[in-house]
Amino acid sequence: MLDLRPVGYVIGLLVSVLGATMLLPMLVDIAEGREHWPVFIQSALITVLSGSLIALACANGVKEGLTIQQTFLLTTGVWVALPLFGALPFIFGATEARFVDAFFEAMSGLTTTGSTVLSGLEELPKGLLLWRGILQWLGGIGIIVVAMVFLPELRVGGMQIFKSESFDTMGKILPRAGQIASQISSIYLGLTMVCALTYLALGMNAFDATVHALTTVSTGGFANYDASFGVFKGNIEVAAAFFMVLAALPFVRYVQLINGQPKPLWRDSQIRVFILTLLAIVTIMAVALFQLSPQAWGTSLREALFNVTSIMTGTGYASANYMTWGPLLISMFFFIGLIGGCAGSTTCSIKIFRYQLLFASIRMQLRRIRSPNGVFVVRYDRRPVSDDVLSSVISFFMFFVVTLGLLAVALSLTGLDFITSLSGAATALSNVGPGLGDEIGPAGNFAGLNDTAKWLLSAGMLLGRLELLAVYAILTVNFWRD
């Protein structure tokens, strides 16, 4: 029988840590003089007490390692348990949110999706706004750990390519796993602090700079204003785009960089392809926008740079209502959200390396058609790729497309129109944030959707954040067999 105690022990500890972080927004509300701060005391006590009891109850089953079954359950269980407790401040808080709305907001935060059901953000207590930023910041560092440790081990969607010896991303010069995790956390924190200081220098107040730094580096996209990033104009948009790009690169390359090994950062093919793809799309979008609107070229370029970077990295900020940019550009935004950043970053969606492997596989098949007797091998970074990796990548694409279709159909059955259903499904699975249309587009939010649609979208966020297969695996009968 599957022993759930090791899984429960880790989840309990993480829930307790989440509860402890609720004290930070409490202090902000106390300093602001708002009467909202007891909400965080109440939420923290419930969360810490529940997490501690779960950990104590499961402590006698702790082992040095986890089985594959336990690892799958832990990966999914964490991203279900944390939003449940992360929703408490929204339920008890000034928003008086219903459970479905509170869970949706917390799931969107921890999965760094950025879709929101809240409006009138400017009037909310600062502690609650900070809590939204903390949720996304924790989700960002959490997914880096999952991408580095769990997904390669679970062989999900081709992620095992970063585990094999031929693709050793660590390099002999790097320290052991614990030290690597510590250094990544330090880099993540340092990048957040630099981002906050940059925002501060460019005109944001201290609170806005802090919260937006948390949600920029995590590529989450929660903002303090209903207009998202649209309240900030000029060089601050360029700075935000720069930090979104930095967060979309593999963090292990930063570890190598600070350990005196800069070459892997410049030689990583997925980084080069990501940057080139981003620049190409921004250029096309800027030229098209300049032709469609009377604004200056510099403004068109800046708006294209910011919004394309935001959607492609899955951050989900919006500095303009791109639903007014015409059908061509609106369609481009839909597909841009399906690209994503690099593996091992805070970004989501399909990710660049999978497109590289897919196109390499297609190219190999075309060569085999031309030369049936030839021997061709798919290569990634000039190294051979096993059939197991290619099979995983192709399976991921198939699962993604099928899930996108099924989720869109399910949403349409709840009464949503075609554009809202399709873009809602895509933005949930890609963890982007805003969808398309007047209701869930960059100028709207998800508050007006029915409860069934919100539950479906919450499930979509979970599936997308954990790369689909990590969740689907535990739903099979064979998974539960010894």
C-alpha positions as CSV (number, residue, x, y, z in Angstrom):
1,M,0.0,0.0,0.0
2,L,1.2,3.5,-0.9
3,D,2.7,5.2,2.2
4,L,1.4,8.8,2.2
5,R,3.2,9.9,5.4
6,P,6.4,11.2,3.7
7,V,4.2,13.2,1.3
8,G,2.0,14.6,4.2
9,Y,5.1,15.5,6.2
10,V,6.6,17.7,3.5
11,I,3.2,19.3,2.6
12,G,2.6,20.0,6.3
13,L,6.0,21.8,6.6
14,L,5.4,23.9,3.5
15,V,1.9,24.8,4.7
16,S,3.5,26.0,8.0
17,V,6.0,28.1,6.1
18,L,3.2,29.7,4.1
19,G,1.4,30.5,7.3
20,A,4.5,32.2,8.7
21,T,4.8,34.5,5.7
22,M,1.3,35.8,6.4
23,L,2.9,37.9,9.2
24,L,4.6,40.1,6.7
25,P,1.4,41.6,5.2
26,M,0.0,41.8,8.8
27,L,2.9,44.2,9.7
28,V,2.2,46.3,6.6
29,D,-1.4,46.7,7.6
30,I,-0.4,47.6,11.2
31,A,2.0,50.2,9.9
32,E,-0.7,51.6,7.6
33,G,-3.1,51.9,10.5
34,R,-5.8,49.7,8.9
35,E,-8.0,47.4,10.9
36,H,-7.5,44.6,8.5
37,W,-4.4,43.2,10.2
38,P,-6.2,40.7,12.5
39,V,-7.2,38.8,9.3
40,F,-3.6,37.7,8.8
41,I,-3.2,36.7,12.4
42,Q,-6.3,34.5,12.1
43,S,-5.2,33.1,8.8
44,A,-1.7,32.5,10.0
45,L,-2.8,30.6,13.1
46,I,-5.1,28.3,11.2
47,T,-2.4,27.7,8.5
48,V,0.6,27.1,10.8
49,L,-1.5,25.0,13.2
50,S,-2.9,22.9,10.4
51,G,0.5,22.4,8.8
52,S,2.2,21.6,12.0
53,L,-0.4,19.0,12.9
54,I,-0.2,17.4,9.5
55,A,3.6,17.3,9.7
56,L,3.6,15.8,13.3
57,A,1.0,13.2,12.3
58,C,3.2,12.1,9.4
59,A,6.6,12.4,11.0
60,N,7.0,8.8,11.9
61,G,6.9,7.9,8.2
62,V,9.7,10.1,7.1
63,K,12.3,8.4,5.0
64,E,15.5,9.5,3.3
65,G,14.0,9.3,-0.2
66,L,10.7,9.3,-2.0
67,T,9.3,6.7,-4.5
68,I,8.2,7.8,-7.9
69,Q,4.6,7.5,-6.8
70,Q,5.2,9.7,-3.7
71,T,7.1,12.3,-5.8
72,F,4.2,12.6,-8.2
73,L,1.7,13.0,-5.3
74,L,4.0,15.5,-3.5
75,T,4.4,17.6,-6.6
76,T,0.6,17.8,-7.2
77,G,-0.4,17.9,-3.5
78,V,1.7,20.9,-2.7
79,W,0.0,23.0,-5.5
80,V,-3.4,22.0,-4.2
81,A,-2.8,22.4,-0.5
82,L,-1.0,25.8,-0.6
83,P,-3.8,27.6,-2.5
84,L,-6.4,26.2,-0.1
85,F,-4.6,27.9,2.8
86,G,-3.4,30.8,0.7
87,A,-7.1,31.7,0.1
88,L,-7.8,32.3,3.8
89,P,-6.8,36.0,3.8
90,F,-9.1,36.6,0.9
91,I,-12.0,34.8,2.6
92,F,-11.5,36.6,6.0
93,G,-10.4,39.8,4.5
94,A,-11.9,43.1,3.3
95,T,-12.8,41.5,0.0
96,E,-15.3,39.1,1.7
97,A,-14.6,36.7,-1.3
98,R,-16.6,33.5,-1.6
99,F,-14.5,30.4,-1.4
100,V,-14.5,29.8,-5.2
101,D,-13.2,33.3,-5.8
102,A,-10.6,33.1,-3.0
103,F,-9.3,29.8,-4.2
104,F,-9.2,31.0,-7.8
105,E,-7.1,34.1,-6.7
106,A,-4.8,32.0,-4.5
107,M,-4.3,29.3,-7.3
108,S,-3.7,32.1,-9.8
109,G,-1.1,33.6,-7.4
110,L,0.8,30.4,-6.6
111,T,0.8,29.2,-10.1
112,T,2.0,32.6,-11.2
113,T,-0.9,32.9,-13.7
114,G,-2.0,36.4,-12.8
115,S,-5.7,36.1,-13.6
116,T,-7.7,37.9,-11.0
117,V,-11.3,38.1,-9.8
118,L,-10.7,41.2,-7.7
119,S,-11.5,44.7,-8.8
120,G,-11.0,48.1,-7.1
121,L,-7.5,47.1,-6.2
122,E,-6.5,50.6,-5.4
123,E,-8.9,50.6,-2.5
124,L,-7.8,47.2,-1.0
125,P,-5.7,47.1,2.1
126,K,-2.0,47.1,1.3
127,G,-1.5,44.0,3.3
128,L,-3.8,42.1,0.9
129,L,-2.0,43.5,-2.1
130,L,1.3,42.4,-0.6
131,W,-0.1,39.0,0.1
132,R,-1.0,38.6,-3.6
133,G,2.6,39.5,-4.5
134,I,4.1,37.1,-1.9
135,L,1.9,34.2,-3.3
136,Q,3.4,34.8,-6.7
137,W,6.9,35.2,-5.5
138,L,6.7,31.9,-3.5
139,G,5.2,30.2,-6.5
140,G,8.0,31.5,-8.8
141,I,10.8,30.1,-6.6
142,G,8.8,26.9,-6.0
143,I,8.5,26.1,-9.7
144,I,12.2,26.6,-10.3
145,V,12.8,23.9,-7.7
146,V,10.1,21.6,-9.2
147,A,11.6,22.2,-12.7
148,M,15.2,21.4,-11.5
149,V,14.5,18.5,-9.1
150,F,11.1,16.9,-9.7
151,L,10.1,17.1,-13.3
152,P,13.4,15.7,-14.7
153,E,13.1,12.8,-12.2
154,L,9.5,12.2,-13.2
155,R,10.4,12.3,-16.9
156,V,7.7,14.8,-17.6
157,G,7.4,16.4,-21.1
158,G,11.0,15.8,-22.1
159,M,12.4,17.5,-18.9
160,Q,14.6,14.4,-18.4
161,I,16.9,15.9,-21.1
162,F,18.2,18.2,-18.3
163,K,19.0,15.2,-16.1
164,S,21.0,12.9,-18.4
165,E,24.8,13.0,-18.3
166,S,25.1,14.3,-21.8
167,F,23.1,17.4,-20.8
168,D,24.6,18.0,-17.4
169,T,23.6,21.6,-16.9
170,M,25.4,21.9,-13.6
171,G,29.0,21.5,-14.7
172,K,31.8,20.1,-12.6
173,I,32.7,23.4,-11.1
174,L,29.3,23.8,-9.3
175,P,28.7,22.9,-5.7
176,R,26.3,20.1,-4.6
177,A,22.6,20.2,-4.9
178,G,21.9,21.8,-1.5
179,Q,24.3,24.6,-2.3
180,I,22.9,25.0,-5.8
181,A,19.4,25.4,-4.3
182,S,20.8,28.0,-1.8
183,Q,22.5,29.9,-4.6
184,I,19.4,29.9,-6.8
185,S,17.4,31.3,-3.8
186,S,20.0,34.0,-3.3
187,I,20.0,34.9,-7.0
188,Y,16.2,35.0,-7.0
189,L,16.1,37.2,-4.0
190,G,18.9,39.5,-5.3
191,L,17.2,39.8,-8.7
192,T,13.9,40.8,-6.9
193,M,15.7,43.5,-4.8
194,V,17.5,45.0,-7.8
195,C,14.2,45.1,-9.7
196,A,12.5,46.8,-6.7
197,L,15.3,49.4,-6.5
198,T,15.1,50.0,-10.3
199,Y,11.3,50.6,-10.1
200,L,11.9,52.9,-7.1
201,A,14.5,54.9,-9.1
202,L,12.1,55.2,-12.0
203,G,9.3,56.7,-10.0
204,M,7.3,54.0,-8.3
205,N,6.7,54.5,-4.6
206,A,8.3,52.0,-2.2
207,F,5.2,49.8,-1.8
208,D,4.4,49.6,-5.5
209,A,8.1,48.9,-6.3
210,T,8.2,46.0,-3.8
211,V,5.0,44.3,-4.9
212,H,5.6,44.8,-8.6
213,A,9.2,43.5,-8.2
214,L,7.8,40.3,-6.5
215,T,5.3,39.8,-9.4
216,T,7.8,40.7,-12.1
217,V,10.6,38.4,-11.2
218,S,8.2,35.6,-10.5
219,T,6.6,36.3,-14.0
220,G,3.3,36.4,-12.1
221,G,1.7,39.7,-13.2
222,F,-0.5,40.6,-10.2
223,A,-0.5,44.4,-10.1
224,N,-1.8,47.0,-7.5
225,Y,-4.1,48.7,-9.9
226,D,-7.1,47.7,-12.0
227,A,-5.3,49.1,-15.1
228,S,-2.4,46.7,-14.4
229,F,0.9,48.2,-15.5
230,G,-0.9,50.8,-17.5
231,V,-0.6,53.4,-14.8
232,F,3.2,53.4,-15.4
233,K,4.6,54.8,-18.6
234,G,7.9,55.4,-20.2
235,N,11.3,53.9,-19.2
236,I,9.7,51.8,-16.4
237,E,8.0,49.6,-19.0
238,V,11.4,48.9,-20.6
239,A,12.9,48.1,-17.2
240,A,10.0,45.7,-16.5
241,A,10.5,44.0,-19.8
242,F,14.2,43.6,-19.1
243,F,13.6,41.9,-15.7
244,M,10.9,39.7,-17.2
245,V,13.4,38.5,-19.7
246,L,16.0,37.8,-17.0
247,A,13.4,35.8,-15.1
248,A,12.6,33.8,-18.2
249,L,16.2,32.4,-18.5
250,P,17.4,29.2,-16.8
251,F,18.4,30.1,-13.2
252,V,21.0,27.4,-13.2
253,R,23.0,29.4,-15.7
254,Y,23.1,32.3,-13.2
255,V,24.5,29.9,-10.7
256,Q,27.2,28.9,-13.2
257,L,27.9,32.6,-13.9
258,I,28.5,33.5,-10.3
259,N,30.7,30.4,-9.9
260,G,33.1,31.7,-12.7
261,Q,31.6,29.8,-15.6
262,P,29.9,32.4,-17.9
263,K,30.2,30.5,-21.2
264,P,27.1,28.2,-20.7
265,L,24.9,31.3,-20.4
266,W,25.9,32.5,-23.8
267,R,26.1,29.1,-25.5
268,D,22.7,27.8,-24.3
269,S,20.7,27.3,-27.5
270,Q,17.3,27.8,-25.8
271,I,18.4,31.2,-24.5
272,R,19.5,32.2,-28.0
273,V,16.3,31.0,-29.6
274,F,14.2,32.6,-26.9
275,I,15.8,36.0,-27.3
276,L,15.7,35.9,-31.1
277,T,12.1,34.8,-31.1
278,L,11.1,37.6,-28.7
279,L,13.0,40.2,-30.8
280,A,11.4,39.0,-34.0
281,I,7.8,39.2,-32.6
282,V,8.4,42.5,-30.9
283,T,9.7,44.0,-34.2
284,I,6.7,42.7,-36.2
285,M,4.3,43.8,-33.6
286,A,5.8,47.3,-33.3
287,V,5.8,47.8,-37.1
288,A,2.2,46.7,-37.3
289,L,1.1,48.8,-34.4
290,F,2.9,51.9,-35.8
291,Q,1.0,51.4,-39.1
292,L,-2.3,51.0,-37.3
293,S,-2.1,53.9,-34.9
294,P,-1.1,57.6,-35.1
295,Q,1.3,57.4,-32.2
296,A,5.0,57.9,-32.4
297,W,7.4,55.0,-33.4
298,G,9.0,55.0,-30.0
299,T,5.7,54.6,-28.2
300,S,4.7,51.7,-30.6
301,L,8.0,50.0,-30.0
302,R,7.8,50.4,-26.2
303,E,4.2,49.1,-26.0
304,A,5.0,46.2,-28.2
305,L,8.2,45.3,-26.2
306,F,6.4,45.4,-22.9
307,N,3.2,43.6,-23.8
308,V,4.8,40.9,-26.0
309,T,7.4,40.2,-23.4
310,S,4.7,40.1,-20.7
311,I,2.5,37.6,-22.6
312,M,5.4,35.5,-24.0
313,T,7.0,35.0,-20.5
314,G,3.6,34.4,-19.0
315,T,3.8,37.4,-16.7
316,G,0.5,38.8,-17.8
317,Y,0.9,42.5,-17.1
318,A,-0.8,44.8,-19.6
319,S,0.2,48.4,-20.2
320,A,-2.4,48.9,-22.9
321,N,-5.7,47.4,-24.0
322,Y,-4.3,45.4,-27.0
323,M,-7.9,44.3,-27.8
324,T,-8.1,47.6,-29.7
325,W,-5.0,46.8,-31.8
326,G,-6.9,44.9,-34.6
327,P,-7.7,41.3,-35.4
328,L,-4.1,40.4,-36.6
329,L,-2.3,41.6,-33.5
330,I,-5.0,40.1,-31.2
331,S,-4.5,36.7,-32.9
332,M,-0.8,37.0,-32.4
333,F,-1.2,37.6,-28.7
334,F,-3.1,34.3,-28.5
335,F,-0.3,32.3,-30.0
336,I,2.5,34.3,-28.2
337,G,1.1,33.1,-24.9
338,L,1.7,29.5,-26.0
339,I,5.4,29.9,-26.4
340,G,6.8,30.5,-22.9
341,G,10.4,31.0,-21.7
342,C,13.3,28.6,-20.9
343,A,13.2,25.5,-18.8
344,G,14.4,26.0,-15.2
345,S,13.0,29.6,-15.1
346,T,9.9,31.0,-13.5
347,T,8.0,31.1,-16.8
348,C,5.3,28.7,-17.9
349,S,3.5,27.5,-21.1
350,I,5.1,25.0,-23.5
351,K,8.6,26.5,-23.4
352,I,11.2,27.1,-26.0
353,F,13.2,23.8,-25.7
354,R,10.2,21.7,-26.6
355,Y,9.7,23.7,-29.8
356,Q,13.3,23.2,-30.6
357,L,13.0,19.4,-30.2
358,L,9.8,19.3,-32.1
359,F,11.2,21.1,-35.1
360,A,14.4,19.1,-34.9
361,S,12.3,15.9,-35.0
362,I,10.2,17.1,-37.9
363,R,13.4,18.0,-39.8
364,M,14.8,14.5,-39.2
365,Q,11.6,12.9,-40.5
366,L,11.7,15.0,-43.7
367,R,15.4,14.0,-44.2
368,R,14.4,10.3,-43.8
369,I,11.7,10.7,-46.4
370,R,14.3,12.1,-48.9
371,S,16.9,9.5,-47.9
372,P,15.1,6.3,-46.6
373,N,18.4,4.5,-46.1
374,G,20.1,7.3,-44.2
375,V,20.8,7.4,-40.5
376,F,19.8,10.6,-38.9
377,V,19.9,11.6,-35.3
378,V,18.1,14.5,-33.6
379,R,20.5,16.8,-31.8
380,Y,20.1,19.4,-29.1
381,D,23.0,21.7,-28.4
382,R,25.0,19.5,-30.8
383,R,24.4,16.4,-28.7
384,P,22.2,13.4,-29.6
385,V,18.7,13.2,-28.1
386,S,17.2,9.8,-27.2
387,D,13.9,8.5,-28.5
388,D,12.6,8.6,-25.0
389,V,13.0,12.3,-24.8
390,L,11.4,12.9,-28.2
391,S,8.5,10.7,-27.3
392,S,7.9,12.6,-24.1
393,V,8.0,16.0,-25.9
394,I,5.6,14.8,-28.6
395,S,3.3,13.4,-26.0
396,F,3.4,16.7,-24.1
397,F,2.3,18.6,-27.2
398,M,-0.5,16.1,-27.8
399,F,-1.7,16.3,-24.2
400,F,-1.5,20.1,-24.3
401,V,-3.6,20.4,-27.5
402,V,-6.2,17.8,-26.4
403,T,-6.5,19.4,-22.9
404,L,-6.8,22.9,-24.4
405,G,-9.7,21.6,-26.6
406,L,-11.5,19.8,-23.8
407,L,-11.1,22.7,-21.4
408,A,-12.4,25.2,-24.0
409,V,-15.4,22.9,-24.8
410,A,-16.1,22.5,-21.0
411,L,-16.0,26.3,-20.5
412,S,-18.3,26.9,-23.5
413,L,-20.8,24.4,-21.9
414,T,-21.0,26.7,-18.9
415,G,-22.4,29.4,-21.2
416,L,-19.2,31.3,-22.1
417,D,-18.8,32.6,-25.7
418,F,-16.2,31.1,-28.1
419,I,-13.5,33.7,-27.7
420,T,-13.8,33.7,-23.9
421,S,-13.8,29.9,-23.7
422,L,-10.8,29.3,-26.0
423,S,-8.6,32.2,-24.7
424,G,-9.6,31.4,-21.1
425,A,-8.5,27.8,-21.5
426,A,-5.3,28.9,-23.2
427,T,-4.4,31.5,-20.6
428,A,-5.1,29.0,-17.8
429,L,-3.0,26.1,-19.2
430,S,-0.2,28.6,-20.2
431,N,-0.4,30.4,-16.9
432,V,-0.4,33.7,-18.7
433,G,-3.1,35.8,-17.0
434,P,-5.3,37.9,-19.2
435,G,-7.3,36.3,-22.0
436,L,-9.0,37.8,-25.0
437,G,-12.3,39.6,-25.3
438,D,-14.0,42.3,-23.3
439,E,-14.7,40.2,-20.2
440,I,-11.3,38.5,-19.5
441,G,-9.1,40.6,-21.7
442,P,-6.5,43.1,-20.6
443,A,-9.2,45.6,-19.7
444,G,-11.3,43.1,-17.7
445,N,-11.0,40.4,-15.1
446,F,-12.5,36.9,-14.3
447,A,-15.0,38.1,-11.6
448,G,-18.0,37.9,-13.9
449,L,-17.5,34.2,-14.9
450,N,-19.8,31.6,-13.4
451,D,-18.5,29.4,-10.5
452,T,-18.2,26.3,-12.7
453,A,-15.9,28.2,-15.1
454,K,-13.8,29.4,-12.2
455,W,-13.3,25.9,-10.9
456,L,-12.4,24.6,-14.4
457,L,-9.9,27.4,-14.9
458,S,-8.4,26.7,-11.5
459,A,-7.9,23.1,-12.5
460,G,-6.4,24.4,-15.8
461,M,-3.9,26.5,-13.9
462,L,-2.8,23.5,-11.9
463,L,-2.4,21.3,-14.9
464,G,-0.4,24.0,-16.8
465,R,1.9,24.8,-13.9
466,L,2.8,21.2,-13.3
467,E,3.3,20.5,-17.1
468,L,0.1,18.4,-17.4
469,L,1.6,14.9,-17.2
470,A,2.6,15.2,-13.6
471,V,-1.1,15.6,-12.7
472,Y,-2.5,13.2,-15.2
473,A,-0.3,10.4,-14.0
474,I,-1.9,10.2,-10.6
475,L,-5.4,9.9,-12.3
476,T,-4.5,6.5,-13.9
477,V,-5.4,3.2,-12.4
478,N,-1.8,1.8,-12.8
479,F,-0.4,4.6,-10.7
480,W,-2.1,3.3,-7.6
481,R,-0.9,-0.3,-8.1
482,D,2.1,-1.4,-6.2
